Amino acid sequence: MITFAFYLFAVLITGLFLVTVMSKNVLYAMTSLAAGMVLISGLFFILGADFLGVVQLIVYVGAVMAVYAFAMMFFDLSRDVEERHDKPWLIFLLGGGIALTLVVMFAAPIMGEAVHALYPPVAGATNPQAVGLVLFTKYLLPFEVASVMLLVAMIAGIILAGKKMEISLSAMDEDILPDTKENA
């Protein structure tokens, strides 16, 4: 029964992610991405990794829903997007940096095989305790790199959202802004 559920989830996840990649509508793609992430958490629950299943639901599905909300609020989906490549060297540099970061993240656990945890596994530790112990000892470097990448992505999202605004209140002169003292 577990094998059947695994293969069913695998087929559904693959189908949903194909819809994500092939869809021309952003909202359809985001919906199928969120559904695929929920099914991935189902795989974790099937495998007995309850902590990872809950983290998958909270972090990734929550992040996809936040992106979904931003897509609905900030993007005019009826307008075509034109890509500009003013600085191809910058695109090459950023792409290379991202590729190098991914190589470091995937190689860190392999290099971490020689690293021994300061605290040996505690007998009778629950699943979250065991995950936390390994995460903050053996896999500390990939964890920190991932946190820096999330911070950079958050800052980039804020900058991109600010550039989409047609009128920037911070760039306006004070005499153009409406007087808020009279309304108070």
C-alpha positions as CSV (number, residue, x, y, z in Angstrom):
1,M,0.0,0.0,0.0
2,I,2.9,2.4,0.8
3,T,4.5,1.6,-2.5
4,F,1.2,2.4,-4.4
5,A,0.9,5.7,-2.5
6,F,4.5,6.6,-3.3
7,Y,4.0,6.0,-7.0
8,L,0.7,7.8,-7.0
9,F,2.2,10.8,-5.3
10,A,5.2,10.7,-7.6
11,V,3.0,10.7,-10.7
12,L,0.8,13.5,-9.4
13,I,3.8,15.6,-8.3
14,T,5.4,15.2,-11.7
15,G,2.2,16.2,-13.5
16,L,1.7,19.2,-11.3
17,F,5.3,20.4,-11.8
18,L,4.9,19.9,-15.6
19,V,1.8,22.2,-15.4
20,T,3.9,24.7,-13.5
21,V,6.6,24.7,-16.2
22,M,4.3,24.5,-19.3
23,S,1.6,26.9,-18.2
24,K,1.5,30.4,-19.7
25,N,-0.8,31.7,-17.0
26,V,1.2,32.7,-13.9
27,L,-1.7,32.0,-11.5
28,Y,-2.2,28.5,-12.9
29,A,1.5,27.8,-12.5
30,M,1.6,29.0,-9.0
31,T,-1.5,27.0,-8.0
32,S,0.0,23.8,-9.4
33,L,3.3,24.6,-7.7
34,A,1.6,24.9,-4.4
35,A,-0.3,21.7,-4.9
36,G,2.9,19.9,-5.8
37,M,4.6,21.1,-2.7
38,V,1.7,19.8,-0.6
39,L,2.1,16.4,-2.2
40,I,5.8,16.4,-1.5
41,S,5.0,16.9,2.1
42,G,2.7,13.9,1.8
43,L,5.7,11.9,0.6
44,F,7.6,12.9,3.8
45,F,4.6,11.8,5.9
46,I,4.5,8.4,4.1
47,L,8.3,8.0,4.8
48,G,7.8,8.7,8.5
49,A,9.6,12.0,8.5
50,D,6.8,14.0,10.2
51,F,9.0,17.0,11.0
52,L,10.1,17.4,7.4
53,G,6.5,17.1,6.2
54,V,5.4,19.8,8.5
55,V,8.4,22.0,7.6
56,Q,7.6,21.4,3.9
57,L,4.0,22.5,4.5
58,I,4.8,25.6,6.5
59,V,7.9,26.9,4.8
60,Y,7.5,26.0,1.1
61,V,3.8,26.0,0.7
62,G,3.6,29.2,2.7
63,A,6.3,30.8,0.5
64,V,4.5,29.7,-2.7
65,M,1.3,31.2,-1.3
66,A,3.1,34.5,-0.5
67,V,4.5,34.6,-4.0
68,Y,1.0,33.8,-5.3
69,A,-0.4,36.7,-3.4
70,F,2.3,39.1,-4.8
71,A,1.7,37.8,-8.3
72,M,-2.0,38.7,-8.0
73,M,-1.4,42.1,-6.5
74,F,1.6,43.5,-8.4
75,F,1.6,42.0,-11.9
76,D,-0.8,43.0,-14.6
77,L,-1.3,39.6,-16.2
78,S,-2.8,41.0,-19.3
79,R,0.3,42.9,-20.3
80,D,3.2,41.2,-22.1
81,V,6.5,41.3,-20.4
82,E,9.6,42.3,-22.4
83,E,12.9,41.2,-21.2
84,R,15.8,43.6,-21.5
85,H,19.4,42.5,-21.4
86,D,21.3,45.8,-21.0
87,K,24.2,44.2,-19.2
88,P,24.9,40.6,-20.4
89,W,28.1,40.4,-18.3
90,L,26.0,41.0,-15.2
91,I,23.6,38.2,-16.1
92,F,26.6,35.9,-16.7
93,L,28.2,36.9,-13.4
94,L,25.0,36.4,-11.4
95,G,24.3,33.0,-13.2
96,G,27.8,31.9,-12.4
97,G,27.5,33.0,-8.8
98,I,24.2,31.1,-8.4
99,A,25.7,28.0,-10.0
100,L,28.8,28.2,-7.7
101,T,26.5,28.6,-4.7
102,L,24.5,25.5,-5.7
103,V,27.7,23.5,-6.2
104,V,28.9,24.5,-2.7
105,M,25.5,23.7,-1.2
106,F,25.4,20.2,-2.7
107,A,29.0,19.5,-2.0
108,A,28.9,20.6,1.6
109,P,27.3,17.5,2.9
110,I,29.8,15.3,1.0
111,M,32.7,17.3,2.5
112,G,30.9,17.2,5.8
113,E,31.3,13.4,6.1
114,A,34.6,14.0,7.8
115,V,33.0,16.4,10.3
116,H,31.9,14.7,13.5
117,A,29.1,16.1,15.5
118,L,30.0,17.6,18.8
119,Y,27.1,16.0,20.4
120,P,26.5,12.3,19.8
121,P,23.0,11.2,18.9
122,V,20.9,11.1,22.1
123,A,19.1,7.9,22.7
124,G,15.3,8.4,22.8
125,A,15.4,11.8,21.1
126,T,12.3,12.7,19.1
127,N,12.4,13.3,15.4
128,P,12.6,17.1,15.7
129,Q,15.4,16.9,18.3
130,A,17.4,14.5,16.1
131,V,16.9,16.7,13.0
132,G,17.9,19.8,15.0
133,L,21.0,18.2,16.3
134,V,22.2,17.1,12.9
135,L,21.2,20.3,11.2
136,F,23.1,22.6,13.6
137,T,26.3,20.4,13.7
138,K,27.0,18.4,10.5
139,Y,24.9,20.5,8.1
140,L,25.5,23.9,9.6
141,L,27.3,25.4,6.5
142,P,24.5,24.5,4.0
143,F,22.0,25.7,6.5
144,E,23.7,29.1,6.8
145,V,24.2,29.3,3.0
146,A,20.5,28.7,2.4
147,S,19.6,31.4,5.0
148,V,21.8,33.9,3.2
149,M,20.2,32.9,-0.2
150,L,16.7,33.4,1.3
151,L,17.7,36.8,2.6
152,V,19.1,37.9,-0.8
153,A,15.9,36.6,-2.5
154,M,13.8,38.6,0.0
155,I,15.7,41.8,-0.6
156,A,15.6,41.3,-4.4
157,G,11.8,40.7,-4.2
158,I,11.4,44.0,-2.3
159,I,13.5,45.9,-4.8
160,L,11.6,44.4,-7.8
161,A,8.3,45.2,-6.2
162,G,9.4,48.7,-5.7
163,K,10.4,49.1,-9.3
164,K,7.0,48.0,-10.6
165,M,5.3,51.0,-8.9
166,E,4.6,53.7,-11.5
167,I,4.7,56.5,-8.9
168,S,7.4,56.5,-6.3
169,L,6.5,58.5,-3.2
170,S,10.1,58.5,-2.0
171,A,11.3,60.2,-5.3
172,M,8.7,63.0,-5.2
173,D,9.3,66.5,-3.8
174,E,7.6,67.4,-0.6
175,D,5.5,70.2,-2.2
176,I,3.9,67.6,-4.6
177,L,2.9,65.3,-1.8
178,P,-0.6,65.8,-0.2
179,D,-0.5,67.7,3.1
180,T,-1.3,65.2,5.8
181,K,-1.3,67.8,8.6
182,E,-4.5,69.4,7.4
183,N,-6.3,66.0,7.3
184,A,-5.4,65.2,10.9
